[in-house]
Amino acid sequence: MNFPCELTMQRHHLASESLLPNVSEFAAEDRCNGQSLIHAIIGESESSATVILSRTTGSFKIPVISQSATCDCLSNRKDYPSFFRTIASDYHQSRALAYMVKHFGWSWVGAVNTDNDYGNYGMNIFLNTAQEEGICVEYSVKFYRTETEKLKKVVDIIKQGTAKVIVAFLTSFEMNNLLEQLSVQNITGLQMIGVEAWITAKSLITSKSFRFLGGSLGFAVRKINIEGFSDYVIKEFWDTAFPCSQTERNSSQYALNCSGYQDLLPLKNYNEDVPEQRYASNVYKAVYAVAHSVHSLLNCREQKGCEKGLTIQPQQVSNQFNPVGYYDASLPPDQRFVLNTENIIWVGGQLGPRSVCSESCPPGTRKATQKGKPVCCYDCIPCAEGEISNETGNLQQCPGEYWSNAEKNKCILKAVEFLSFTEVMSIVLVFFSMIGAGLTVLVAILFYIKKDTPIVKANNSELSFLLLFSLTLCFLCSLTFIGRPTEWSCMLRHTAFGITFVLCISCVLGKTIVVLMAFKATLPGSNVMKWFGPAQQRLSVLAFTLIQVLICVLWLTISPPFPHKNTKYYQEKIILECHLGSIIGFSSVLGYIGLLAILCFILAFLARTLPDNFNEAKFITFSMLIFCAVWITFIPAYVSSPGKFTVAVEIFAIVASSFGLLLCNFVPKCLIILFKPEQNTKQHMMGKASTKSN
């Protein structure tokens, strides 16, 4: 794989010839004219050696241009102000390695590097980038070429590890040592990821090493592409490096010069491997960089030559280099390099190795990190309620009105719950409501048939019929609480309940006052009944009811009840209920009903001992006791009941209190009308009072 280079060029002069071994060869007068003997140093090849050389020459501003030293440490202009190179820094190569590993989905890798500046700096950049990209490194170990025992420990770690992909940031020397140990311990099945130092080194490819290196991937320096270089190698270079030719075969000089090159002569015209001289291109660039720099400083012009006698100092050549190639790290990771995966020969001939600490979690499960291990190592556990994971493995929280299905791989709409007419609980409540309304109508019919009898006429029969009518409405208003809440049904249910119950209690309160007034009227000289006759009784009922109507109108005007989707009680379903709108409005309606009920209970309790064969105050007292008990227990039950059970509790309270009023106020009279007609006389009803007066 090709690895683009970032090229910068700059020219310097030799600042101190005392640093060079061949200074003594120059005459003293040549060394005292202020002219530098050496303009630049091209080399070293390895990063560690280049570091030493650059530190030595840096103080004298002697430029060092390396063709293959890639250590990112050399990019520090403060420490190495006179170092330049015609190859890219390992900063780009190390990051590109991490992007390539991520590209293939290898989230669990091992890392080995040479224990020198080249390996340590390069591996550190790779590890940081891998962490940013979500790649977990099972181990990161290093050794130097002379550390045999440490190398064996490194191989043991590789053997014990589970990572199938190894990132080897090694020089070719350390890589050769590693391959030897892998061969000794017969460790195969690893996918090697290499760097430019060894990925194209033919010396590493042997019959034994291929089972370890087959399918290796990595970044390499570009192949040489210099016009005329191939011809130069097989002509000028050959004649210089191997000074013999076929024309000298008959001379004695031929025997002397060519005796050591007999095996090489057949290869003289072979040039297919010339492009593999990858670093030669960088050397070529370095030489030309120096040449162009000196050429510019000497004011060389075509056909005019260069100026003579110019003294060139290193300070004159700052910032003369121009970048001519780059690795574009600003592009997305999948565009920073090109991979033709069809031509890759993977280890074992498979489609591609898989190197993960834990396999991807199936849909419906989530990752749970294993204690003490990297985030790439996890167990797959079922998703929590309300969470899903799909084929991509992404954990998602279902939005507000959605919930996870049974498989936890899809969000579905939450079930909407309300008290519907089809539920058993609703059917039971409707049954008792209709029974109550039916019994009330039957009592009204019976009272109408017997309207002229004393027991019906007693205590204002008009209030009795109005009470029966209001009780019928109380039973029927409970039906408005069942079914899907709508804007109109929410407003109707609470206002109808409040008004009908006030009408009912007002009638009972009127009858209670009549009982008290009637007893007072029997006392000598009393005429109180003229102050609370039928007209006043009707007016009192109307006044009490109008107050409740006014409260309800204000409630509906300011903040009326409305349908509300409640998601607080249950996470897996939505409770569709009627929000009260104004708590004060609802409390005022209940409070007013309670106030009338307590007043009625107190008056009835005071009248319970009045002499009469049929003292209606006793039954009113008992009915009010039941009514108050029901609604007192309703409040905590209403507050604590969740969802549709809140509505059921309210319906139960309405039906139960209505039955209490119906049974206590009318059943005793009905029993007398139907089964004891002899007691349905004025004399019998007043008999107890007559006895006491005698």
Disulfide bonds with the S-S distance in Angstrom:
Cys71-Cys73 2.36
Cys136-Cys376 1.94
Cys300-Cys306 1.65
Cys357-Cys377 1.92
Cys361-Cys380 2.11
Cys398-Cys411 2.03
Cys490-Cys578 1.91
